[in-house]
Amino acid sequence: MNEKINFDSTIFSIVIPAYNEEKRIKPVLDDISDFIRFNNLSWEVIIVIEGNDNTEKIVNYYHEKFPFISSIKLPGRNGMGNAIKKGILASKGDYIILMDADNSAKINDMINKVKDLERFESYDIINFDRYSLKENNIPFKRRFPSRGLNFILRALFKIDVLDTQCDYKIMKKSAVQPVINKITVTNAFFLSAIFIYAKKMKLNIIEIPIRYHHKEGSKFNIISTTLSYLLSIFAFIIRHSRFYKYIPNWARNLYYRKFRWI
């Protein structure tokens, strides 16, 4: 049996964005609920739901069994970044644990990694790195664009982070709240924008390798997501440059209406 953890009175909020995840969300809910009950933790789990499948029905079933699991249902489709932001703003914990609905990285592995840190509370963001462990199963079609985007981000913004697109991280809410409030983009670039603003605000970041088992069934289209990501990088640079005032309103509106949510 796993050794019980001891985080004293620290409260964690687990936030999981879920877009049409009825086929993949049960394992992560099983793992998290078992983990919280075994360790007798006063944590909360917030599933932020978009889409029109049975994800909400499944989460409501788990909520009836485990009241610490709750959901936020968002209308329409506004992107992963928007779902994460809504979950963080609604959370009550001292720390945010951000996870993906596919359970590619396990909650127990994440917490055990944190236990190995001498003083986890001294870090504002603990980012989990999927690529430093060679045994991690990440197909080339996902690895190649991810590594390419990471190279671009590190070169342009001087970010010392190896996995800027990872969905798995632990963040001190009081430290990242100002960061989250500054981010307006709602697509997957949201995850990288966290590090750009965190660097500007001089937050303390550590990166830890994590065991990761890629799961098929993601609703994200690799090509459209990558193109949207590149466009968001370009838009971010323009937005924070002296040229932004010359961008016509129709171009700004087109970006926010068509691209920022992908």
KAHU-V960581 format. One record per residue. N is the residue number from 1. OMEGA is omega in degrees with one decimal (999 if undefined). Layout:
{{N/OMEGA} {N/OMEGA}}
This chain:
{{1/-179.3} {2/175.4} {3/180.0} {4/179.0} {5/179.3} {6/177.4} {7/-179.8} {8/-176.0} {9/-178.9} {10/-179.7} {11/178.2} {12/172.5} {13/177.6} {14/-178.0} {15/-178.1} {16/172.5} {17/-176.5} {18/177.4} {19/-178.9} {20/-174.2} {21/-176.3} {22/-177.5} {23/-172.9} {24/-168.1} {25/-176.5} {26/-179.4} {27/-179.3} {28/177.2} {29/176.4} {30/-178.8} {31/-177.1} {32/-179.2} {33/176.5} {34/-178.7} {35/-178.1} {36/-179.2} {37/-179.3} {38/-178.2} {39/177.6} {40/-174.1} {41/176.4} {42/-178.2} {43/174.8} {44/178.1} {45/-178.4} {46/175.9} {47/-179.5} {48/-167.1} {49/168.5} {50/179.0} {51/-173.0} {52/177.5} {53/-175.2} {54/-179.7} {55/-178.3} {56/179.3} {57/179.7} {58/-179.9} {59/178.0} {60/176.4} {61/178.2} {62/178.5} {63/178.5} {64/178.7} {65/-175.7} {66/-176.0} {67/179.4} {68/174.3} {69/178.7} {70/-178.0} {71/170.7} {72/179.4} {73/-179.1} {74/178.2} {75/175.6} {76/-178.3} {77/-177.6} {78/173.6} {79/-177.8} {80/-179.3} {81/178.6} {82/179.2} {83/178.8} {84/-178.9} {85/179.1} {86/179.9} {87/179.7} {88/-178.6} {89/-179.5} {90/-174.0} {91/-179.6} {92/-174.5} {93/173.1} {94/-179.8} {95/176.2} {96/170.3} {97/-179.9} {98/-179.1} {99/174.7} {100/-177.1} {101/-175.2} {102/176.3} {103/179.8} {104/172.5} {105/-172.1} {106/179.2} {107/-179.5} {108/177.8} {109/179.9} {110/-177.4} {111/177.2} {112/176.0} {113/179.3} {114/178.8} {115/-178.9} {116/177.8} {117/-179.3} {118/179.2} {119/-176.5} {120/-177.4} {121/179.1} {122/-179.2} {123/177.1} {124/178.2} {125/172.0} {126/-178.0} {127/-180.0} {128/-173.8} {129/-178.4} {130/-166.9} {131/-178.2} {132/178.3} {133/-175.3} {134/-177.5} {135/179.6} {136/-175.1} {137/177.8} {138/-176.9} {139/-176.5} {140/-177.2} {141/174.6} {142/-177.6} {143/-173.9} {144/178.9} {145/179.7} {146/179.9} {147/178.3} {148/178.3} {149/178.1} {150/178.3} {151/-180.0} {152/-178.7} {153/179.9} {154/-178.8} {155/-175.3} {156/-171.6} {157/177.9} {158/178.9} {159/179.7} {160/-178.7} {161/-174.9} {162/-177.3} {163/-174.7} {164/-178.2} {165/-175.5} {166/179.3} {167/-173.4} {168/179.2} {169/174.7} {170/-173.8} {171/174.1} {172/-171.0} {173/-177.6} {174/-178.9} {175/-174.4} {176/179.5} {177/176.8} {178/177.2} {179/-178.8} {180/-178.2} {181/-178.6} {182/-174.3} {183/179.1} {184/180.0} {185/-175.0} {186/178.9} {187/-176.5} {188/177.0} {189/176.8} {190/-177.4} {191/179.8} {192/178.4} {193/176.3} {194/-176.9} {195/178.7} {196/179.7} {197/179.1} {198/177.0} {199/179.1} {200/-178.3} {201/175.7} {202/175.3} {203/-177.9} {204/-174.6} {205/171.9} {206/-179.5} {207/-174.4} {208/175.7} {209/-178.9} {210/173.3} {211/-173.3} {212/179.5} {213/-176.2} {214/178.1} {215/176.8} {216/176.1} {217/179.2} {218/179.8} {219/-179.2} {220/173.9} {221/-172.6} {222/-176.3} {223/-178.0} {224/179.0} {225/179.2} {226/178.6} {227/178.0} {228/178.7} {229/179.5} {230/178.6} {231/179.2} {232/175.8} {233/179.2} {234/-179.5} {235/179.2} {236/179.6} {237/179.3} {238/-177.6} {239/-177.6} {240/178.2} {241/179.1} {242/-178.6} {243/-174.3} {244/-177.1} {245/-179.9} {246/-179.3} {247/-178.7} {248/-177.8} {249/-178.6} {250/178.9} {251/177.1} {252/-178.8} {253/178.9} {254/-179.8} {255/-176.6} {256/-178.2} {257/-169.9} {258/-167.3} {259/-168.8} {260/-176.4} {261/-169.7} {262/999}}
